[in-house]
Amino acid sequence: MTKEILIHQIIDVLQQAGFMVSKRCNIRPRSFDLAARKGDVLIFCKVLYNIDGLNEETAREMKSLARYLGGTAVLIGAKTRDQMLEDSVVYMRYDIPAVNVQTLYDYFVEDVPPLVSAAPGGLYVSIDGDVLKEARKRTAMSLGALATELGVSRRTISKYEEGGMDASIDIVLQLEELLDVALAKSIDILQCFEKRVSLEKPQETNTEAQPDDGILGMLNALGYQVMSTSQAPFKAISKDTSDTLLTGVSTYSSAMIKRADLMSSISCVTMTKSVFIINGQIKSETVENTVLIEKTELDKLSGTEELAELIDERTKKHNINIDIS
């Protein structure tokens, strides 16, 4: 299976699940390949045939984009090291959940979440400790007796009941057979990312330092919070109290038009506005939903409200429909 086939399968799965899917990010480097939304769920998908190809810098930007835009980062692939990814198993790479296409399909289309997580040493299942404790007491089995049956320590059983330790698949199967109860807790892929990222120290994913780019510095001076990017189709995300702008910076060129078109598609999915600041003259005021503004026009503005008015004016003039509700 090639990455091309993989991407087409992922798009098909997401569309079957009712997601709006952006155009592919076919510009290098890229921190994500697709953005997709269904209702309040926004995901940024990175597609790699071998999930071990994800590097820390790309992962950091994926997490920053997801946090800044209220979404989730997901890695989708087919292989890890020398083996294929298993169905219904969640792998983690730099705190980003990684799954294969079948697991993605089961989760989003069939509403069947995975049960198994991969970790150093093998595959593990999270046990519902309350159900385990209740089932053990119902069968009048002591911690020691159950531990003996499984060949583990009393402390291990106690940790299972407290929810402080995952178990191997074999142990869970033995427990479920002995106690005649389902114990495996399902994994919510979206919440899995949110929990992992929320535990990080702010500086580990914070890229909101004062922008050193001249135009981004101007936007910052106008009153926007500016998060610079290094691997996205846009140069930055600019935010104030009312607007979020996917922000490009370039001269007017065919490459700029291609990026602006891609930004337009992504902005529809992320429910943001898209703007390209041009060094030099513009030959058109929009590319699809992306508004083009000359740097000299930006120079004349004194606040975020004036830029918002200029964007809205060109949006209405060219009958652009932007849903940011």
Phi, psi and omega in degrees: 000131178266165178298326180300314179296318180302314181297318179297321178295319181295315178301317180298316179298313182297319179291322176300326182279358177091016179277145165277128186243134180287169169296157178292141173278098183254028179248132180260149347287163180220131180277340176213159182257329182215146167245142182216144180224141169220108183063236180273357183268118178240126179233145174249117185258126171254128184247120177222130178302314175251116186294344178288352178283352178288127178258166186296322181296315179296317179299318181298317180290322177303314182293321179296315179299314181298315180295317185292328183255008176072036182237194182230141175262134179225135176256130182235129183208194182233340190216153169222130184052242184250021180222157180283150175293138181272150178293147176062027178236134176255124175257155179239133175229113182053043178068018174250126179294138180235133182219167172268177185295322180297319179294321176300315179298312181300319184288312187269326184267310184271352182058039177244102183286155177290160182244344190242140175241143178267137179212165177307126180104348177144204182253138186227157180234138176275128183263141173283099186299322181295317179295319179299312182296318180296318181293321179296316180292324181297326180269007179056038180256129180281166176302317182296318181295316180294320179298319179296317179301323184267345182076034178232178181275160175300321181299323179296314179298319179299319178293322176302316183290330179277353182076020183261004181207133173278160182240158175291160180300319181299316180297316180297318179297319178295316179299315182294325178288318180295318187259354178054050180209148177279128185242341186290130176267134180286160181252121175273107186301319182292314179291330178301316178293314183300319180293317181297312184291326181293339180275348181287151172291141184309320186290344183288335179236007183274119177238031183266025178298161180305121184294137180266350176290139184303312182289320177296326175296324177295318179296321177298319180292331178290338179125006179273145163280127185241119174256109180288150175234160178237345184229014180260164178294341179252158183282330184196169167246124182248129186230140164230195186291341184240336185232150169236125185243123164286124193239120175254154178222126182187175165274166179284121183200172178294325178295322178296317180299320179296315179295318181298322178295317178294317177301322178300315180297316180294321182295328177296322181285317183279353180059048176235177172264161181230128182221142177240122176268125187254126170281105183113197183273147175260148179258351174208161183265347179213154166232106189054239181268003180270126179270133179259134181225131178286148179301324180295329176290321179297324180303330186275352184271151184240003180187170182296328181297321181291322177292320178299320178296318180295318178296316180296321179299314180286329177297313180291321181299324183255016175055044177273129180258110181247118178262105179241021181284000000 
